[in-house]
Amino acid sequence: MLDNFKGFIGYDESEFKDLWDNALVVVDTNILIYFYKFSSKQSTSLFNILKKLKEEDRLWIPHQVALEYFHNYENNMYKQKEGYNTLRDELLNLKVEANKVFSSVNSTYPFIKTEKFEFIVDTIANSNEEIEKMINKEIEELPNAEKIKQDVLNLMEGIVGDPYTQKTIDNIQKEGDRRYKNIVPPGWKDGKDNSKDNVRTFGSIMYNQKYGDLILWNQVIDKAKEGESPTQIIFLTEEKKEDWWRKDKGIRTPQPNLINEFKEKTGQKFYMYRIDGFIKYASEHLGDSVTEQDVKDFTKELESIRKSDEVLENNKLIKSWSQANENLDKPFRKINSILDYVNKSKLKEENINIKKLMDYLLEEEKETFINGVNHSFMVDNRELSSQLYNDAVAWALEITSPRLMNKAIDLISTIGTWDYNKANDYREKLYDEMPEETIPKGIILLEFVEKLESEIRENEDDGLPF
């Protein structure tokens, strides 16, 4: 019976060994795109592992992954080179800007002497040649984007799945409405992302991008059921959202619902890794010649790429906030943001434990949240300031709601070890009395989790087992 709870319990050592010995490895789009983001040759170790798996007939790429890759790879091929060229242009332009400064000052204040300061122009000019050499050297040492493109095409050759029919896609999207409404992974986070709410066409098929992850998930399940012998799956992805991972102050394990749904529909095991975890365990289980130092160097560069991606995401979010709130002289306008469906005035009536709420934000999310709060207090208009503050709190509740749900489930399980009936009562409240909207649900869950934690502390004090 406990096999039905593997999403919570996890696999034991022998089950993980079985996975690594026999599972088919499925690669996500972001993995293929990441090959263009490495600035050194470190990605070779990952590429070699994937090639070896392909040779052993243990690598597969869903059609949805390939389709998303071809729509996105060109935007990433030359990003690094573009960055260095932009840096060079801006640095070399400093001489022009310095001359402009002297020209402006001399025309406005002709009675002061600027000659003794003009050495800075010569200093910049002398640096330009060195800057040019350094930038060119950095560009030369970048991996060859065209070679990466060909290597990825060679890797994909012969292992990409077939596309779904339009009828199948329509059925998945219809089912997606129900799943997303009830926060059933994967993909529900995209359902709340306005940038994903657009239609993509290719050949005879058409789909809304917010259902892309759900289409991918169905293709993975169908692949596992294919033929007479269903197969286990290891999914390699750099995805980090809560609709794929179980989070609590960081990524922990795959969403329990994913592991459970996969087992229900295929009878097989499913597990997920991000790149660094995959490299580490692949070197242990597949007998690959990746050294400990290779893993360390690879992880270091990988973390740098992830941090850069997070900065871009945060900047994008902060920019959207700024754009939404740029007309600060219109205090009664409706804020056009991802949260515009929420009546934020209700947040004023709630006694929300902000400190507790922040415990469920990742570090980079805390920074974004604090930026939003700081923004609200910089506004003179009291009502507008309150509106912006509620915006930031609602954003944090949107993010933490699924994490609070996972936390509540864990705490109820703990209570169930000494009082099954009480745990069952809490479970019914959790599933039967929660509103559908994510943000009001987050408010209630925050208080609900505090109540469960208090219950556990009281029983600990009484010396009861748990």
N, C-alpha and C positions, 0 to 999 in steps of 0.2 A: 504493500500500500504506500509506503514512503517513497517509492519510485515516482509517484505522482507529484511529489514536492521537490524534485531535484533542482528546480529553479531557485528554491530557498536553501536547500541543504547543500547543494553542490555535488560534484563527482568526486569519488575517492581516487587514490593513486592508480589503481588497476583500470578504472574506467577512463581516466585521462590517457593512460598508455594505449588502451584500445582505440581511443579517438585518434591519437597521433599515428598509430600503426595502420589504421584503416580508413579514416575519414577522407572525404573529398574536400579539398580546400577551395572555397569560393572567394573571389576577390571583388571588392567594392570599387566604384568609380574613383573615389578619392585616393585610393592606393596607386592607381595608374597615373593620376594627375601628380602625385607626390614625386614621381621620378623626375619631373621637370623642376622641382623646387630645391633639390639638393644642390649645394654649391661646390661639392667635392665628389670624389669617386666612391664615397661611402655606400651609396645605394647599390653598388655591385653585389654586396653580400645578400641583400634581399632579392635582387633579380636572379642571382644564381640559385637560390633556394626555390623560387617559383619555376625556373626552367627545369630544375631537377624533378619537381612535382609533376610538371607537364609530361616529362619523359616517362614517368611512372604511371601516367593516366590518372593522376589524382588532382588535377587542377581544372577548374571550370569557371567560365565567366557568363553570367546571365545576360540575355539580350538587352535588358534594361540598363545594365551597367555599361555595356558597349555603346549603346545609344547615347547615354549621358556623357560618356567619355568623348565621343566624336563631336558633341555639341560644345564641349568645354576646353579641350586640350589646347586649341590654338591661342586662347586667351592666357595660357600659362607658359607656353613654350619659351618665350623670349622676355619674360618678366624681369629676370635677373639682369640680363643684358641691358634692357631698357632702364632699369634702376641705376646701373653704373653710368650709362650715357647721360642720364638726367643729372646725376651727381657731378659729372665732368662739366657739363654745360653750365650748371649753376655756379660751380667754383670758378670756372674760367671767366664767367661774367662779372666776377667781383671787381676786376680791373676797370671795366666799363662803369660800374656803379660808383667806384671810388672817384673816378674822373668827374662823374656827374656831381658828386658831393662838392668837390673843390670848385667846379664851375659855378654851382649854385651859390656857394658861400661867397666866392669872389665877386659875383655880380650883385649880391644883396649887401655885402659888407666889404666894399672895396678898400676901406681904410685899415683892415687888419692884414697881417702878413701870414700867408699860408705856406710859403715856400719850404720852411723847415719841416713841415709835416708831409710834404709830397713824396718823401722817401717810401711811404707805404705803397704807392703805386708801383714803384720799381721793385719793391719786395714781392708784391703779388705777381708782377710780370715774370720775375725770376723763378717763382714757384710754379708757374703754369706748365713749364716743360716737364718738371718732375711729376706734377699731377697727371699730365697726359700719359707719361710712362707707367705710373702706378695703376691708373684706371685700365689701360690697355693690357697690362699684365694680369689684372684680376679677371678681365673678360676672357683672355686666352686660357686661363686655368679653369673656367667654367666647363662643366660637361657639355658635350656637343648635342644641342637640342635636336638636330636632324637625326643623329644617330640614336638618341633616346626614342624618338618617334618611330624609327624603323624597328628598333628592338622591341618596343611595345606591340607593334603590329605583328611581328614574328611570334611574340608570346601569345597573342590572341588568336592567331591562325589555327583554325580547326577545333577550337574549344569554346566558341561562343554559342549559347543556346538559341533556339528558334524564338521568333516573336510570337506574342499572343495575337489572337484574332481580335477584331474590334468588339465583337460580342463579349468575349472574355474580359476585355479591359472595361467595358461598360458595366459589367456585373461587379467587378472589383471596385470600381468607383462608387457604385451604389452601396455596396457593403461598407466602403470606406466612410461614407457619411455616418453610418451607425457606429462604427468603431471609433472614429475620431470624437464623436459626441460623447462617448463613454470612456475616452482616454485609453483605448486599447492599442497597445503598440503593435507594429512600429508605424511611424508616419504622422501621428496626431500633432506633433510639434509643427510640421510643415503646414498642417491644416489651419494653423493660427498665424502663418507667415504670409502677409499680403504679397510679398515679392514672389511667392511660389504659386499664387492664385492666377495662373494664366495657362492657356492651352498651347501644347506643343504638337506639331504634326510631323509625321515621317512616313512617306509612302502612303499606304492605305490606312494607317492607324493614326488615331488622335487621342491624346490624354491630357488631363490637367496635371501640371507638375506637382501639385501638392499631394497627389497620389503616387508619385514615383517610387517612394520607399515601399509602399504597400504592394505595388506591382512587382517590384524586386523580391519582396518577401514571398509572394505567391510563387514566383518562378523558382526560388530556392527550394520551397517545399515540394513543388511538382518534380523538380530534378531528383530530390531524395527518394520520391516514390516511384521513379521511372524504372521500368523493367521488372524482372522477377525478384530482384534482390535490392530492397531499399537500402540506402546508404546513410551513414552519419555525415554531418557537415561541420567543418570549421570555417567560420566566416571571418575574413580579414578585412578590417575597416578602420578608418581614422575618424569615423563618426563619433560624436561625444554627447549627443543630446539624450535627454531622459527617456525618449521613446525607444531607445535601443539599450541603454545601460541603466542599471540600478545604482543610484548615486546617494552618497551621504558624505558630504565634505570631500568629494572626489569620486572618480569612477571606481566602482567596486567589481560588480559582476554583470553579466548580461541580464536584461530584464527577465525576471522569473516567468512572466507570461509568454515570452518568446520560446523559452526552453520547454514549457509545458505544452503550448500549442503545437510546436514541432513534434513532440513525442505523441500527442493525441492523433495527429494527422499522418505520421509516418512510422511511428513505433521506434524511432531512432533518436540518438543523442545529437544535440546541437550545442555548439559553444562559439564564442567570439573572442578575438584578440585585436588589440591595436598593434601597430608595427613593432614596437620595442618588445612587447611580450611575445609576439609571434617569433621574432628573431631568436630570442632567448630560448624558448622551448623547442623551436625547430632545431637549433644547434644541439640540444640535448637528446631529442627523440629521433631525429632523422639522420643522425650521424654526419651532419654537414661539417665542413672544415672551418666554421666560423670560430675564431678565437675569442677569448674573454675580452681582450683589448679591442677587437673588432666591434663587439657588442657595445662596449663602453663608448667608443668613438662614434658609432652609429647613433646611439641614444642621445649623445650630447648634441649632435647636429639636428636630430629629430626634434628635440626639445626646443631648439632655436627656431625651427620652422613653425612648430605649434604656437610658440609665443608670438611670433610675427603674425600668424593667422588670427590669434586672439586679439592682438592690437588692432588689426584691420576690422574685425567684427565689432569691437568696442567703439572704435572711431566712427564706424557706420551707424551704430545705434545712437551715439551722442550727437552725431550730425543730424540724424532724423529728429531727435528731440529738439535740437536747435532750430531746425527748419520749421517744426511744428509750432514752436513758441517764439518765432522771430518778431512777431507783431505784438510786443509787450504793452502797447498802448491800447489794446483792445481786450480788456479783462473779461468780457463776457462771451468771447467767441468760443465755439466748440473746438477743442483741441483735436486735430486730425492725426491720430496715432493708432498704434496697434490695439490700444485699449479703449477706443472711442465707443465701444458697445457697452461699457460699464458706466453706471451712474456713480461717478466717483464721490459725489457728495455723501454717499452712504458710508464711505470710509471714515468720515469725521465722527460718525456715531459709534464706531467700533473702538474698543479698547485693545488695540493691537500691540503685542509685545515685540517692539521693533528689534530689540537686542536678541531675542530668541529667534526672530525671523532671519536675522543676519547669520545666525549659526548654520543655516541651511543654504547659504550662498557660497559659491567658490570664491577664491581670493579676487580673481579678475572681475567677478560679478559684484562683489562688495564694492570694489573701486568704482564701477559704473553706477551702482546704487548711490554711493556717497556723492558722486558728481551730480547726480540728479537732485539729491537733497540740497546740496550746496547751491545749485542753480535756483532752487525754489526760494531760498532765503536771501538771494541777491535781488529779488524783485520787490519794489516799493509797495505795490498794490497788494493789500492783505488778502483779498479774495483770490486774486490770480496766484499769489504765493501758495495759498492753501491748495489750489487746483493742481499746481505743478508738483507739490509735495505728494498729493494723492496719486499723481501719475507715477512717481517713483515707487511708492509703496505698492501700487497695483502691479507694476512691472515685476517687482520682487516676488509678490504673491503668485503671479503667473508662472514664474520659474520654479518656485519652491513647492507648489501644490502637489506635484507627483512625488517629490521626495518626502514630503510630509505623509503622503498616503503610504509609501513604502515603510516609513518609520512606524506609523501606526500599526501596520500589519505585523511588523517585527515585535512590537511591544505587546500586542494582543496574544501573539504566540507565546511570549514569555509568561504572561498571566495564565495562559492555558495550562502551563505545566503544574500549577497548583490548584487552579479552580476553573474547570472546563466550562461550567455553566456561566460564570461571570464573563469569561473570555468570549463565549458565544453571544452573550448579550451585547458586549462591546462590538463584536463583529457585525451584528445586525444593525446597530446604530451606524457603524461605519459605512455600510453599503446601502442601507434603506433610508437614511435621514440626511444624506448629503445632497446639496443642490447640484445641478448639472454644470453650471458656470464655474470655470476654473478658479476665478478670484474669490468669489464668496465661499467656495469650497475651501480655499486656502486659509481664509480667516477662521473658519470653523475647525479645520484640521489642526491649526496651530494651537488652539485652546484644547482640542481633544487630545493631542499628543502630550501636552503639559499635564492633563488629568491622568492619563495612563502612566506617565513617569512618576507622578505623585503616588499613585496606587502601588507601583512597584517598590518605591522607596519605603512606604509604610510597611509593606510585607517584609522587606529586607530587615527593617528595624525590629519586626516581630520575630525574626529568625526563621521565617518560613522558607522552604526550598524553592528555587526557581532556576 
